[in-house]
Amino acid sequence: MSIQLERVAYVIGILVMVVTIFMIAPMATDYADDNKDWRSFAHAFLITGTLSGLTIMVTRDHWSDSGVSLREGFLITSLSWLVIPVAGCLPFWFMDNDVHFVNSWFESVSGMTTTGSTILSGLDNLPPGILLWRSILQWIGGVGIILMAMLVLPFLRVGGMQIFRTESSDRSEKMLARDSTLIIQIAVAFILLTLACMVAYNVAGMSTFDALNHALTTISTGGYSTHDASMGYFEQPAIHWIASFFMVAASLPIVLYLKSFKNERFDIFRDIQVRGFLKICTGFILAVSLYLVLTHKYPPSDAIRIATFNVISIISTSGYALDDFTSWGPASNGIFLILMFLGGCTGSTAGGIKTYRLQAMSQITKRYVDLLFSPNRIINMRYGRRTITEDIVLSILAFLTAYAGCIFLVTLALTIFGLDILTAFSGATTALGNVGPGLGSIIGPSGNFSSLHDGAKIVLILAMILGRLEFFAMLVLLSPRFWR
């Protein structure tokens, strides 16, 4: 079946229009604050609204209720994450702060992919509308990531995600014309989590504006803050614990919340992936806490709080900064570099390799070892109640191979632009895993990405999008056979 580009353009036009509508809130915020940067949103609103509106009008007659084909699904998934951040970058580009296009694009992509790396400094003095727009970009991206993980990637058979295909998923070649109820439920659950987080922050001592922004970026595991010091700006320990709790909550599959609500019992902890993720978090928190107590003489209560926040911030790929963990010594750098790879659960806003792949790989490795001394045995692998088929094994191995290969290539590209190996490697890891901060003095928790060469920023932009799409949704477009 040939690709109908008009249908692809129609869907992307609708998505851009949705992002355009969200510009109204920060525009009104700046206008109410008597800040002239409201005009940057007005200009961006007119441009993106006009272009997306014309696209919808021109292509709507080509839309069919039967949905789009598999190849069109790949194209929509990839192009939407390329086009929408360009629309989202316009308010940064137009504001009176001399932010050139590459920096604006970087900030928007980092927000939409919920990476949280930033090129902006002086956040405490930026217009409130710009701060709110950064947070909204991450929140929109977070919703999009969950919908992509639950409704699109399983159908596209990306990285073993087919094991999470919902029971209502259409198994024919048509897609995106189903699961409208699930989409609404996910959106409602995401909104309720955000409101709960906002109220908790506000009660703990944040201003209403700070509570709103940090709730948007906590639930999306994005990590953008309204202050240069990030979460270190807030001295109340209660805020740190609230952030840790909701970062964990946002790293769990949101569909499990829906199932718990539907069954009227909270059985989310029975899920094999959730238990595995929580065990990993607990192990690293205890290790880092002990390290801080023994080597840096932290009081145990402070060590547990700081270790909990930093470990969860990195493994959930939120990327908030509370303390500069790179100053704790080489051992902590090694620990947090490992955490950058791990990530949260599938069906959440977290990036990284994901817990279920780590669990599946442990079974695959064990099976291979068993077959070495007993090659005729038939060993079935299961993930919860579902069988790990050879098809899933192959896609997981392909994902990990692509992950390692992309880290190598991005690291090499960054060193060409003059970065040292630690900065380049951690930059590649944090971009592909959508984590946020890297290691070293330049892009570490106490730094940002503004001083990098524009070429390095473009490499990281592509890496963030590639990692967010879990590689193959975009890499498949490079195959000549895809276009035949």
C-alpha positions as CSV (number, residue, x, y, z in Angstrom):
1,M,0.0,0.0,0.0
2,S,1.4,3.4,-1.0
3,I,2.0,6.2,1.5
4,Q,-0.7,8.9,1.4
5,L,1.3,12.0,2.4
6,E,-1.9,14.0,2.6
7,R,-3.2,11.9,5.5
8,V,0.2,12.2,7.3
9,A,0.1,16.0,6.8
10,Y,-3.5,16.1,8.2
11,V,-2.6,14.3,11.5
12,I,0.6,16.5,12.0
13,G,-1.4,19.6,11.2
14,I,-3.9,18.7,14.0
15,L,-1.0,18.0,16.4
16,V,0.6,21.4,15.7
17,M,-2.7,23.1,16.1
18,V,-3.1,21.5,19.6
19,V,0.4,22.9,20.6
20,T,-0.6,26.3,19.2
21,I,-3.7,26.4,21.4
22,F,-1.5,25.8,24.5
23,M,0.4,29.0,23.6
24,I,-2.6,31.0,24.9
25,A,-1.8,30.3,28.6
26,P,1.8,31.7,28.6
27,M,0.8,34.5,26.4
28,A,-2.0,35.5,28.8
29,T,0.5,35.1,31.7
30,D,3.0,37.6,30.2
31,Y,0.2,40.0,29.3
32,A,-1.2,39.9,32.8
33,D,2.3,40.5,34.1
34,D,2.7,43.5,31.8
35,N,5.6,41.8,30.1
36,K,6.1,42.7,26.5
37,D,7.3,39.1,25.7
38,W,3.6,38.2,25.3
39,R,4.1,39.4,21.7
40,S,6.5,36.6,21.0
41,F,3.7,34.1,21.8
42,A,1.3,36.2,19.7
43,H,3.6,36.1,16.7
44,A,4.2,32.3,17.2
45,F,0.5,31.7,17.6
46,L,-0.3,33.5,14.3
47,I,2.4,31.7,12.4
48,T,1.8,28.1,13.6
49,G,-2.0,28.6,13.8
50,T,-2.1,29.8,10.2
51,L,0.2,27.1,8.8
52,S,-1.5,24.2,10.7
53,G,-5.0,25.5,9.9
54,L,-4.2,25.7,6.2
55,T,-2.7,22.2,6.3
56,I,-5.8,20.8,7.9
57,M,-8.1,22.5,5.4
58,V,-6.1,21.4,2.4
59,T,-5.7,17.7,3.5
60,R,-8.9,17.0,5.4
61,D,-10.7,15.5,2.3
62,H,-7.9,12.8,2.2
63,W,-8.6,11.6,5.7
64,S,-10.4,8.3,6.2
65,D,-12.1,7.0,9.4
66,S,-10.2,3.7,8.8
67,G,-7.0,5.3,10.0
68,V,-3.6,5.2,8.6
69,S,-1.4,2.3,7.4
70,L,1.7,0.9,9.2
71,R,4.1,2.8,7.1
72,E,2.1,6.0,7.5
73,G,2.3,5.4,11.2
74,F,6.1,5.3,11.1
75,L,6.1,8.5,9.2
76,I,3.6,10.3,11.5
77,T,5.5,9.2,14.6
78,S,8.9,10.5,13.3
79,L,7.8,13.6,11.5
80,S,5.6,14.8,14.4
81,W,8.6,14.8,16.8
82,L,10.6,16.8,14.2
83,V,7.9,19.3,13.2
84,I,6.2,20.0,16.6
85,P,9.4,21.2,18.4
86,V,10.0,23.6,15.6
87,A,6.6,25.2,16.2
88,G,7.4,25.1,20.0
89,C,10.7,26.9,19.6
90,L,9.2,30.0,18.1
91,P,8.4,31.8,21.4
92,F,12.0,31.3,22.5
93,W,13.3,32.6,19.2
94,F,11.1,35.7,19.2
95,M,11.6,36.7,22.8
96,D,13.8,39.8,23.6
97,N,16.7,37.7,25.0
98,D,18.8,37.2,21.9
99,V,18.2,33.4,21.8
100,H,19.2,32.3,18.3
101,F,17.4,29.6,16.4
102,V,19.6,26.6,17.2
103,N,19.4,27.4,20.9
104,S,15.6,27.8,20.7
105,W,15.3,24.6,18.8
106,F,17.4,22.8,21.4
107,E,15.3,24.1,24.3
108,S,12.1,23.1,22.5
109,V,13.3,19.6,21.6
110,S,14.7,19.0,25.1
111,G,11.3,20.1,26.5
112,M,9.1,18.0,24.1
113,T,11.2,14.9,24.6
114,T,11.2,15.5,28.4
115,T,15.0,15.4,28.4
116,G,15.4,18.6,30.5
117,S,18.8,19.7,29.2
118,T,18.8,23.5,28.9
119,I,20.7,26.3,27.2
120,L,18.9,29.1,29.2
121,S,20.5,30.7,32.2
122,G,19.1,33.4,34.5
123,L,15.9,31.5,34.9
124,D,14.9,33.5,38.0
125,N,14.7,36.6,35.9
126,L,13.0,35.2,32.7
127,P,9.4,36.3,31.9
128,P,6.9,34.0,33.6
129,G,5.3,33.2,30.3
130,I,8.5,31.7,28.9
131,L,9.0,29.7,32.1
132,L,5.4,28.4,31.9
133,W,5.9,27.5,28.2
134,R,9.0,25.4,29.0
135,S,6.9,23.5,31.5
136,I,3.9,23.1,29.2
137,L,6.2,21.7,26.4
138,Q,7.4,19.0,28.8
139,W,3.9,18.2,29.9
140,I,2.6,17.9,26.3
141,G,5.6,15.8,25.4
142,G,5.0,13.6,28.4
143,V,1.4,12.8,27.4
144,G,2.6,12.2,23.8
145,I,5.3,9.8,25.0
146,I,2.8,7.7,26.9
147,L,0.3,7.6,24.0
148,M,3.2,6.6,21.7
149,A,4.4,3.9,24.0
150,M,1.0,2.4,24.6
151,L,-0.7,2.8,21.2
152,V,1.9,3.2,18.5
153,L,5.2,1.5,19.4
154,P,3.6,-1.9,20.2
155,F,1.9,-1.9,16.8
156,L,5.2,-0.8,15.1
157,R,7.0,-3.6,16.9
158,V,9.7,-1.3,18.2
159,G,12.2,-2.6,20.7
160,G,10.1,-5.5,22.0
161,M,7.2,-3.1,22.8
162,Q,4.7,-5.6,21.1
163,I,4.5,-7.4,24.4
164,F,2.6,-4.4,25.8
165,R,0.1,-4.3,23.0
166,T,-3.3,-3.6,24.5
167,E,-6.1,-6.2,24.1
168,S,-8.2,-3.8,22.1
169,S,-5.3,-3.0,19.6
170,D,-6.2,-3.6,16.0
171,R,-4.0,-6.4,14.6
172,S,-4.7,-5.4,10.9
173,E,-2.6,-3.1,8.9
174,K,-4.7,-0.1,10.0
175,M,-3.8,1.9,13.1
176,L,-4.6,5.1,15.0
177,A,-8.4,4.6,14.5
178,R,-8.9,2.9,17.8
179,D,-8.5,3.1,21.5
180,S,-10.1,6.6,21.8
181,T,-11.4,5.7,25.2
182,L,-7.9,4.7,26.4
183,I,-6.5,8.0,25.1
184,I,-9.1,10.0,27.2
185,Q,-8.5,7.9,30.3
186,I,-4.7,8.4,30.0
187,A,-5.1,12.1,29.6
188,V,-7.5,12.3,32.6
189,A,-5.1,10.3,34.8
190,F,-2.2,12.5,33.7
191,I,-4.1,15.6,34.6
192,L,-5.1,14.2,38.0
193,L,-1.5,13.3,38.9
194,T,-0.4,16.7,37.9
195,L,-3.0,18.4,40.1
196,A,-2.2,16.2,43.0
197,C,1.5,17.1,42.6
198,M,0.8,20.8,42.3
199,V,-1.3,20.8,45.5
200,A,1.3,18.9,47.4
201,Y,4.1,21.3,46.3
202,N,1.9,24.3,47.2
203,V,1.1,23.0,50.7
204,A,4.8,22.2,51.3
205,G,5.8,25.8,50.6
206,M,6.1,26.5,46.9
207,S,4.4,29.5,45.4
208,T,1.4,28.7,43.2
209,F,3.4,29.6,40.1
210,D,6.3,27.4,41.1
211,A,4.0,24.6,42.2
212,L,2.3,24.6,38.8
213,N,5.5,24.6,36.8
214,H,7.2,22.0,38.8
215,A,4.1,19.8,38.8
216,L,4.0,19.9,35.0
217,T,7.7,19.0,34.8
218,T,7.7,16.4,37.6
219,I,4.8,14.3,36.2
220,S,6.3,14.5,32.7
221,T,9.7,13.5,34.3
222,G,11.2,16.4,32.4
223,G,13.1,18.4,35.0
224,Y,12.7,21.9,33.8
225,S,12.7,24.3,36.7
226,T,11.9,28.0,37.2
227,H,15.2,28.6,39.0
228,D,18.8,28.2,38.0
229,A,19.4,26.2,41.2
230,S,16.6,23.8,40.2
231,M,15.2,22.0,43.2
232,G,18.2,23.1,45.3
233,Y,16.4,26.5,45.4
234,F,13.8,25.1,47.8
235,E,15.2,24.4,51.2
236,Q,12.2,22.6,52.6
237,P,13.0,18.8,52.9
238,A,9.2,18.1,52.4
239,I,9.5,19.5,48.9
240,H,12.3,17.1,48.1
241,W,10.4,14.1,49.4
242,I,7.3,15.1,47.5
243,A,9.3,15.5,44.3
244,S,10.9,12.0,44.9
245,F,7.4,10.5,45.4
246,F,5.9,11.9,42.3
247,M,8.9,11.2,40.1
248,V,8.5,7.5,41.1
249,A,4.8,7.7,40.5
250,A,5.4,9.2,37.0
251,S,7.9,6.5,36.2
252,L,5.3,3.7,36.6
253,P,3.0,2.6,33.8
254,I,0.1,4.9,33.8
255,V,-2.2,2.2,32.5
256,L,-1.8,0.4,35.8
257,Y,-3.3,3.3,37.6
258,L,-6.3,3.0,35.3
259,K,-6.6,-0.7,35.9
260,S,-6.4,-0.1,39.7
261,F,-9.1,2.5,39.5
262,K,-11.3,0.2,37.4
263,N,-10.9,-2.8,39.7
264,E,-11.4,-0.5,42.7
265,R,-8.2,-1.9,44.4
266,F,-4.7,-0.6,44.2
267,D,-2.7,-3.6,43.0
268,I,-0.1,-1.7,41.0
269,F,2.7,-3.3,43.0
270,R,1.8,-6.8,41.7
271,D,3.2,-5.8,38.3
272,I,6.5,-7.5,37.6
273,Q,8.0,-4.4,36.0
274,V,7.0,-2.1,38.9
275,R,8.5,-4.4,41.5
276,G,11.7,-4.6,39.5
277,F,12.0,-0.8,39.1
278,L,11.4,-0.2,42.8
279,K,14.0,-2.9,43.8
280,I,16.6,-1.2,41.5
281,C,15.8,2.2,43.0
282,T,16.0,0.9,46.6
283,G,19.4,-0.8,46.0
284,F,21.0,2.4,44.5
285,I,19.5,4.7,47.1
286,L,20.9,2.5,49.9
287,A,24.3,2.4,48.2
288,V,24.5,6.1,47.6
289,S,23.3,6.9,51.2
290,L,25.9,4.7,52.7
291,Y,28.6,6.3,50.4
292,L,27.6,9.8,51.6
293,V,27.6,8.8,55.3
294,L,30.9,7.0,55.1
295,T,32.9,9.2,52.8
296,H,31.4,12.7,53.2
297,K,30.1,12.5,56.8
298,Y,26.5,13.4,55.9
299,P,24.0,13.0,58.7
300,P,22.0,9.8,57.9
301,S,18.7,11.7,57.5
302,D,20.2,14.1,55.0
303,A,22.1,11.3,53.2
304,I,18.9,9.3,52.7
305,R,17.0,12.4,51.5
306,I,19.7,13.6,49.1
307,A,20.5,10.1,47.8
308,T,16.8,9.3,47.3
309,F,16.1,12.5,45.4
310,N,19.2,12.3,43.1
311,V,18.9,8.6,42.4
312,I,15.2,8.9,41.5
313,S,15.8,12.1,39.5
314,I,18.3,10.4,37.3
315,I,16.8,6.9,37.0
316,S,13.4,8.4,36.2
317,T,15.2,10.6,33.6
318,S,13.7,13.7,35.3
319,G,17.1,15.4,35.7
320,Y,16.3,17.8,38.5
321,A,19.3,19.0,40.4
322,L,19.4,19.1,44.2
323,D,23.1,18.7,44.9
324,D,26.0,18.4,42.4
325,F,26.6,14.6,42.6
326,T,29.6,15.0,40.3
327,S,31.5,16.6,43.2
328,W,31.1,13.5,45.4
329,G,33.9,11.7,43.8
330,P,34.6,9.1,41.0
331,A,32.4,6.4,42.6
332,S,29.3,8.6,42.5
333,N,30.1,9.5,38.8
334,G,30.2,5.8,38.0
335,I,26.9,5.1,39.8
336,F,25.0,8.0,38.2
337,L,26.4,7.1,34.8
338,I,24.9,3.6,35.2
339,L,21.6,5.2,36.3
340,M,21.4,7.3,33.1
341,F,21.1,4.1,31.1
342,L,18.5,2.3,33.2
343,G,15.3,4.5,33.0
344,G,11.8,3.8,34.4
345,C,8.9,1.6,33.3
346,T,7.4,1.4,29.8
347,G,4.1,3.2,29.5
348,S,5.5,6.1,31.6
349,T,7.2,9.4,30.7
350,A,10.6,8.1,31.7
351,G,13.3,7.4,29.1
352,G,16.3,5.1,29.2
353,I,16.5,1.4,28.4
354,K,13.5,0.6,30.5
355,T,13.1,-1.9,33.3
356,Y,11.2,-4.5,31.3
357,R,14.0,-4.8,28.8
358,L,16.5,-5.3,31.6
359,Q,14.3,-8.0,33.1
360,A,13.8,-9.7,29.7
361,M,17.5,-9.6,29.0
362,S,18.2,-11.4,32.3
363,Q,15.9,-14.2,31.2
364,I,17.4,-14.3,27.7
365,T,20.9,-14.5,29.2
366,K,19.9,-17.2,31.7
367,R,18.3,-19.2,28.9
368,Y,21.4,-19.0,26.7
369,V,23.6,-20.2,29.6
370,D,21.3,-23.1,30.3
371,L,21.4,-24.1,26.6
372,L,25.2,-24.1,26.6
373,F,25.3,-27.3,28.8
374,S,21.8,-28.6,27.8
375,P,21.2,-27.7,24.1
376,N,18.2,-29.9,23.6
377,R,16.1,-28.4,26.4
378,I,13.0,-26.4,25.5
379,I,13.0,-23.3,27.8
380,N,10.0,-21.0,27.6
381,M,10.5,-17.4,28.7
382,R,7.6,-15.5,30.2
383,Y,7.2,-11.8,31.2
384,G,4.4,-11.8,33.8
385,R,1.5,-13.6,32.1
386,R,2.9,-13.1,28.5
387,T,5.3,-15.3,26.6
388,I,8.6,-13.8,25.4
389,T,8.6,-15.0,21.8
390,E,11.6,-15.1,19.5
391,D,10.2,-12.1,17.7
392,I,10.3,-10.1,21.0
393,V,13.8,-11.3,21.8
394,L,15.1,-10.2,18.4
395,S,13.5,-6.7,18.7
396,I,15.0,-6.2,22.2
397,L,18.4,-7.3,21.0
398,A,18.1,-5.0,18.0
399,F,17.1,-2.1,20.3
400,L,20.1,-2.6,22.6
401,T,22.4,-2.9,19.6
402,A,21.0,0.3,18.1
403,Y,21.3,2.0,21.6
404,A,25.0,1.1,21.9
405,G,25.8,2.0,18.3
406,C,24.1,5.4,18.6
407,I,26.0,6.2,21.8
408,F,29.2,5.4,20.1
409,L,28.4,7.6,17.0
410,V,27.0,10.5,19.0
411,T,30.0,10.4,21.4
412,L,32.4,10.5,18.4
413,A,30.5,13.3,16.8
414,L,30.6,15.4,20.0
415,T,34.4,14.9,20.3
416,I,34.8,16.3,16.8
417,F,33.3,19.5,18.2
418,G,36.0,19.7,20.9
419,L,34.4,18.1,23.9
420,D,36.4,15.9,26.2
421,I,35.5,12.2,26.3
422,L,33.7,12.3,29.6
423,T,31.5,15.3,28.5
424,A,30.9,13.7,25.1
425,F,30.1,10.2,26.4
426,S,27.8,11.5,29.2
427,G,26.2,14.0,26.7
428,A,25.4,11.2,24.3
429,T,24.0,9.0,27.1
430,T,21.9,11.8,28.6
431,A,20.5,12.8,25.2
432,L,19.7,9.3,23.9
433,G,18.2,8.4,27.3
434,N,16.4,11.7,27.7
435,V,17.9,12.2,31.1
436,G,18.9,15.9,31.3
437,P,22.2,16.6,33.0
438,G,25.5,15.0,32.0
439,L,28.8,14.7,33.8
440,G,31.7,17.1,34.0
441,S,31.9,20.8,34.6
442,I,30.2,21.9,31.4
443,I,27.0,19.9,31.2
444,G,26.9,18.5,34.7
445,P,24.1,19.2,37.3
446,S,25.6,22.7,38.0
447,G,26.1,23.6,34.3
448,N,24.1,23.8,31.1
449,F,24.5,23.2,27.4
450,S,24.7,26.9,26.2
451,S,28.4,27.0,25.7
452,L,28.5,24.0,23.3
453,H,29.2,24.5,19.6
454,D,26.0,24.8,17.5
455,G,27.0,21.7,15.6
456,A,27.2,19.7,18.9
457,K,23.7,21.1,19.9
458,I,22.3,19.9,16.6
459,V,23.8,16.4,17.1
460,L,22.2,16.3,20.6
461,I,18.9,17.5,19.2
462,L,18.8,14.6,16.8
463,A,20.0,12.2,19.6
464,M,17.2,13.4,21.9
465,I,14.5,12.8,19.2
466,L,16.1,9.4,18.2
467,G,16.2,8.2,21.8
468,R,12.6,9.4,22.5
469,L,11.3,7.4,19.5
470,E,13.3,4.4,20.6
471,F,15.4,4.5,17.5
472,F,13.6,2.3,15.0
473,A,10.5,4.5,14.5
474,M,12.9,6.9,12.9
475,L,15.7,4.6,11.6
476,V,13.2,2.7,9.4
477,L,12.8,5.9,7.4
478,L,16.4,5.6,6.2
479,S,15.6,2.3,4.5
480,P,15.1,2.7,0.7
481,R,12.6,-0.2,0.8
482,F,10.4,1.8,3.1
483,W,9.7,4.3,0.4
484,R,9.0,1.8,-2.4
